[in-house]
Amino acid sequence: MTPPPNRSPRRTVARVVSVTAAAAVVTGLGVVAATQASAAAGCRVTYTANSWNNGFTGNVSVTNLGDPITNGWNVVWNFAGNQQVTQGWNATFAQSGTKVTATSPSYANSLGTNATASFGFNGSYSGTNTNPTSFSLNGTACTGSTGPSTSPSNPGSPSPSNPGSPSPSNPGSPSPSGPTSPPPAGSKVDNPYVGAQGYRNPEWQAKANAEPGGSRVSNNPTAVWIDRIAAIAGTDDSSSNGSMGVRDHLDAALAQGAGYIQFVIYNLPGRDCSALASNGELGPNDLPRYKSEYIDPITAIEGDAKYKSLRIINIVEIDSLPNLVTNTSGQAGGTALCDTMKANGGYVQGIGYALNKLGALSNTYNYVDAAHHGWIGWDTGFAPTAQIMLQAAQASGNVNNVTGFITNTANYSALREPYVQPTTTVNGQSVRQSKWVDWNQYTDELTFAQAFRNQLVSIGFNSNIGMLIDTSRNGWGGSARPTAASTSTDVNTYVNQSRIDRRIHAGNWCNQAGAGLGERPQAAPAAGIDAYVWVKPPGESDGSSTLIPNDEGKGFDRMCDPTYTGNARNGNSMSGALPGAPISGAWFSAQFQQLMANAYPAL
């Protein structure tokens, strides 16, 4: 999607172990113990760790296989090395030597039979970050089955049976889903991804499974794009949507026993005003049609009582509001259409209407698109974009209609840049002075998303908003992935040899050569982050490499042409696009194969 340049701890304070409190937590001070915690008759634990340099993020899901726990729970394990918990969320952490105890927060003391609790933490280590292999829940060893309540003498020793643990050969590849635990009808949960299995779109699955090796990733949940009015009911003549409509997908989600389903709401009037590949069917003055023919029918379907058990997650209007900040008159990427949409209020009012209608439903969750660090990471775009998002939320009548925000949708920005951070200096020069970083305040999506969340909260959004990061194409694995920092003393050489993101320019966004699958979908992976998600289904094109006439409102954008030498938005660089691409949303086999080959973590 369009990414022109020049262009904290998770959740509420009561729910987070803050950085400043971390020192007390890891030394065993300030520990909140479960009061008269019930014993568990059996349990199962899934543990994943995503490591970089000398740090890592750990995620733990524990399922109670015994009687309901009502008075608090704790999970205990031992690290095999020198790992230290530095910050956590959704649990209170204490560490003594290698032993770690994670205790239920006050708002979630209960854990019913077959219910799952998920929590996570950031940590530090040196050497090898080996996963712990044995856990206990309220003193009972978690072997994956029920049995007598026994307290393991050494919860860090290997367990003969722990089916919930990841394979040591692939510790960084998390399970995409967990047991479904739907909220009661009429209530909403804090994070809709926690404890819920994601919907697997059968149409995308079929395309992925038809590719050699595609079955390795086809069970991951992906979003369903509603990118034109006809897609609501479904149509047989679409290259991108397939034949299933919104109700078809919801019915399929129920049949799968899914806990959540993700839809992309994407049909604003004058859509994507700074690009052509994803221009939509509605003109700049078609706001009444957007409301009555698009949002209202979607709301009616999602509001059907038949779907009350599903957490319906709406990703609201990709690449819209940030365009009004970075791509209007006076900017390097300014366009007449963006000027029009800013002047007529179509984006702000359209999104406000969508948030109002969809947010009123008892089981829906709205995440508004928030661009990515390579688009609004500069001071000129960061705070102004947050402000215009507040305007759209206020236009909905209540900021409570916004569950959170999503970054990097359908984009390629690296999740983490371990060797290139804004604080890194090379021979006395900040990496921000390099051509690649270009004075940006951020170099990766995780730090950007966490900082942008703090900015949004500071201007009036609720303190419990969460962020999503689209990791469907930002893995950048394969032989080109750096494994250590460059030794060069030239700042540009250092950055180019050290950065994970291998694009020619951070402003390139279409079918990027060398890209790979990123982190698999997972809930609550880091502070302030509700989930890593695959909103852009891998293998679906960003746009055609050459002009392909069509009746789906899909234009031709030169940024998708591999021979294009660029414009002001990408520093007049080559586009970096793959050849032979079909129109946006259509299946692109060569891209899918590349994404699997360059996946990180590797498949």
Secondary structure in CASP SS format (residue, H / E / C, confidence):
PFRMAT SS
TARGET T0000
AUTHOR 0000-0000-0000
METHOD secondary structure of the structure
MODEL  1
M C 1.00
T C 1.00
P C 1.00
P C 1.00
P C 1.00
N C 1.00
R C 1.00
S C 1.00
P C 1.00
R C 1.00
R C 1.00
T C 1.00
V H 1.00
A H 1.00
R H 1.00
V E 1.00
V E 1.00
S C 1.00
V H 1.00
T H 1.00
A H 1.00
A H 1.00
A H 1.00
A H 1.00
V H 1.00
V H 1.00
T C 1.00
G C 1.00
L C 1.00
G C 1.00
V C 1.00
V C 1.00
A C 1.00
A C 1.00
T C 1.00
Q C 1.00
A C 1.00
S C 1.00
A C 1.00
A C 1.00
A C 1.00
G E 1.00
C E 1.00
R E 1.00
V E 1.00
T E 1.00
Y E 1.00
T E 1.00
A E 1.00
N E 1.00
S E 1.00
W E 1.00
N C 1.00
N C 1.00
G E 1.00
F E 1.00
T E 1.00
G E 1.00
N E 1.00
V E 1.00
S E 1.00
V E 1.00
T E 1.00
N E 1.00
L C 1.00
G C 1.00
D C 1.00
P C 1.00
I E 1.00
T C 1.00
N C 1.00
G C 1.00
W C 1.00
N E 1.00
V E 1.00
V E 1.00
W E 1.00
N E 1.00
F C 1.00
A C 1.00
G C 1.00
N C 1.00
Q C 1.00
Q E 1.00
V E 1.00
T E 1.00
Q E 1.00
G E 1.00
W E 1.00
N C 1.00
A C 1.00
T E 1.00
F E 1.00
A E 1.00
Q E 1.00
S E 1.00
G C 1.00
T C 1.00
K E 1.00
V E 1.00
T E 1.00
A E 1.00
T E 1.00
S C 1.00
P C 1.00
S H 1.00
Y H 1.00
A H 1.00
N C 1.00
S C 1.00
L E 1.00
G C 1.00
T C 1.00
N C 1.00
A C 1.00
T E 1.00
A E 1.00
S E 1.00
F E 1.00
G E 1.00
F E 1.00
N E 1.00
G E 1.00
S E 1.00
Y C 1.00
S C 1.00
G C 1.00
T C 1.00
N C 1.00
T C 1.00
N C 1.00
P C 1.00
T C 1.00
S C 1.00
F E 1.00
S E 1.00
L E 1.00
N C 1.00
G C 1.00
T E 1.00
A E 1.00
C C 1.00
T C 1.00
G C 1.00
S C 1.00
T E 1.00
G C 1.00
P C 1.00
S C 1.00
T C 1.00
S C 1.00
P C 1.00
S C 1.00
N C 1.00
P C 1.00
G C 1.00
S C 1.00
P C 1.00
S C 1.00
P C 1.00
S C 1.00
N C 1.00
P C 1.00
G C 1.00
S C 1.00
P C 1.00
S C 1.00
P C 1.00
S C 1.00
N C 1.00
P C 1.00
G C 1.00
S C 1.00
P C 1.00
S C 1.00
P C 1.00
S C 1.00
G C 1.00
P C 1.00
T C 1.00
S C 1.00
P C 1.00
P C 1.00
P C 1.00
A C 1.00
G C 1.00
S C 1.00
K C 1.00
V C 1.00
D C 1.00
N C 1.00
P C 1.00
Y C 1.00
V C 1.00
G C 1.00
A C 1.00
Q C 1.00
G E 1.00
Y C 1.00
R C 1.00
N C 1.00
P H 1.00
E H 1.00
W H 1.00
Q H 1.00
A H 1.00
K H 1.00
A H 1.00
N H 1.00
A C 1.00
E C 1.00
P C 1.00
G C 1.00
G H 1.00
S H 1.00
R H 1.00
V C 1.00
S C 1.00
N C 1.00
N C 1.00
P C 1.00
T C 1.00
A C 1.00
V E 1.00
W E 1.00
I E 1.00
D C 1.00
R C 1.00
I C 1.00
A H 1.00
A H 1.00
I H 1.00
A H 1.00
G C 1.00
T C 1.00
D C 1.00
D C 1.00
S C 1.00
S C 1.00
S C 1.00
N C 1.00
G C 1.00
S C 1.00
M C 1.00
G C 1.00
V H 1.00
R H 1.00
D H 1.00
H H 1.00
L H 1.00
D H 1.00
A H 1.00
A H 1.00
L H 1.00
A H 1.00
Q H 1.00
G C 1.00
A C 1.00
G C 1.00
Y E 1.00
I E 1.00
Q E 1.00
F E 1.00
V E 1.00
I E 1.00
Y C 1.00
N C 1.00
L C 1.00
P C 1.00
G C 1.00
R C 1.00
D C 1.00
C C 1.00
S C 1.00
A C 1.00
L C 1.00
A C 1.00
S C 1.00
N C 1.00
G C 1.00
E C 1.00
L C 1.00
G C 1.00
P C 1.00
N C 1.00
D C 1.00
L H 1.00
P H 1.00
R H 1.00
Y H 1.00
K H 1.00
S H 1.00
E H 1.00
Y H 1.00
I H 1.00
D H 1.00
P H 1.00
I H 1.00
T H 1.00
A H 1.00
I H 1.00
E H 1.00
G C 1.00
D C 1.00
A H 1.00
K H 1.00
Y H 1.00
K C 1.00
S C 1.00
L C 1.00
R E 1.00
I E 1.00
I E 1.00
N E 1.00
I E 1.00
V E 1.00
E C 1.00
I C 1.00
D C 1.00
S C 1.00
L C 1.00
P C 1.00
N H 1.00
L H 1.00
V H 1.00
T H 1.00
N C 1.00
T C 1.00
S C 1.00
G C 1.00
Q C 1.00
A C 1.00
G C 1.00
G C 1.00
T C 1.00
A H 1.00
L H 1.00
C H 1.00
D H 1.00
T H 1.00
M H 1.00
K H 1.00
A H 1.00
N H 1.00
G C 1.00
G H 1.00
Y H 1.00
V H 1.00
Q H 1.00
G H 1.00
I H 1.00
G H 1.00
Y H 1.00
A H 1.00
L H 1.00
N H 1.00
K H 1.00
L H 1.00
G H 1.00
A C 1.00
L C 1.00
S C 1.00
N C 1.00
T E 1.00
Y E 1.00
N E 1.00
Y E 1.00
V E 1.00
D E 1.00
A C 1.00
A C 1.00
H C 1.00
H H 1.00
G H 1.00
W H 1.00
I H 1.00
G C 1.00
W C 1.00
D H 1.00
T H 1.00
G H 1.00
F H 1.00
A H 1.00
P H 1.00
T H 1.00
A H 1.00
Q H 1.00
I H 1.00
M H 1.00
L H 1.00
Q H 1.00
A H 1.00
A H 1.00
Q H 1.00
A H 1.00
S C 1.00
G C 1.00
N C 1.00
V H 1.00
N H 1.00
N H 1.00
V C 1.00
T C 1.00
G E 1.00
F E 1.00
I E 1.00
T E 1.00
N C 1.00
T C 1.00
A C 1.00
N C 1.00
Y C 1.00
S C 1.00
A C 1.00
L C 1.00
R C 1.00
E C 1.00
P C 1.00
Y C 1.00
V C 1.00
Q C 1.00
P C 1.00
T C 1.00
T C 1.00
T E 1.00
V E 1.00
N C 1.00
G C 1.00
Q E 1.00
S E 1.00
V H 1.00
R H 1.00
Q H 1.00
S C 1.00
K C 1.00
W C 1.00
V C 1.00
D C 1.00
W C 1.00
N C 1.00
Q C 1.00
Y C 1.00
T C 1.00
D C 1.00
E H 1.00
L H 1.00
T H 1.00
F H 1.00
A H 1.00
Q H 1.00
A H 1.00
F H 1.00
R H 1.00
N H 1.00
Q H 1.00
L H 1.00
V H 1.00
S H 1.00
I C 1.00
G C 1.00
F C 1.00
N C 1.00
S C 1.00
N C 1.00
I C 1.00
G E 1.00
M E 1.00
L E 1.00
I E 1.00
D E 1.00
T C 1.00
S C 1.00
R C 1.00
N C 1.00
G C 1.00
W C 1.00
G C 1.00
G C 1.00
S C 1.00
A C 1.00
R C 1.00
P C 1.00
T C 1.00
A C 1.00
A C 1.00
S C 1.00
T C 1.00
S C 1.00
T C 1.00
D C 1.00
V H 1.00
N H 1.00
T H 1.00
Y H 1.00
V H 1.00
N H 1.00
Q H 1.00
S H 1.00
R C 1.00
I C 1.00
D C 1.00
R C 1.00
R C 1.00
I C 1.00
H C 1.00
A C 1.00
G C 1.00
N C 1.00
W C 1.00
C C 1.00
N C 1.00
Q E 1.00
A C 1.00
G C 1.00
A C 1.00
G C 1.00
L C 1.00
G C 1.00
E C 1.00
R C 1.00
P C 1.00
Q E 1.00
A E 1.00
A E 1.00
P E 1.00
A E 1.00
A C 1.00
G C 1.00
I E 1.00
D E 1.00
A E 1.00
Y E 1.00
V E 1.00
W C 1.00
V C 1.00
K C 1.00
P C 1.00
P C 1.00
G C 1.00
E E 1.00
S C 1.00
D C 1.00
G C 1.00
S C 1.00
S C 1.00
T C 1.00
L C 1.00
I C 1.00
P C 1.00
N C 1.00
D C 1.00
E C 1.00
G C 1.00
K C 1.00
G C 1.00
F C 1.00
D C 1.00
R H 1.00
M H 1.00
C H 1.00
D C 1.00
P C 1.00
T C 1.00
Y C 1.00
T C 1.00
G C 1.00
N C 1.00
A H 1.00
R H 1.00
N H 1.00
G C 1.00
N C 1.00
S C 1.00
M C 1.00
S C 1.00
G C 1.00
A E 1.00
L C 1.00
P C 1.00
G C 1.00
A C 1.00
P C 1.00
I C 1.00
S C 1.00
G C 1.00
A C 1.00
W E 1.00
F C 1.00
S H 1.00
A H 1.00
Q H 1.00
F H 1.00
Q H 1.00
Q H 1.00
L H 1.00
M H 1.00
A H 1.00
N C 1.00
A C 1.00
Y C 1.00
P C 1.00
A C 1.00
L C 1.00
END
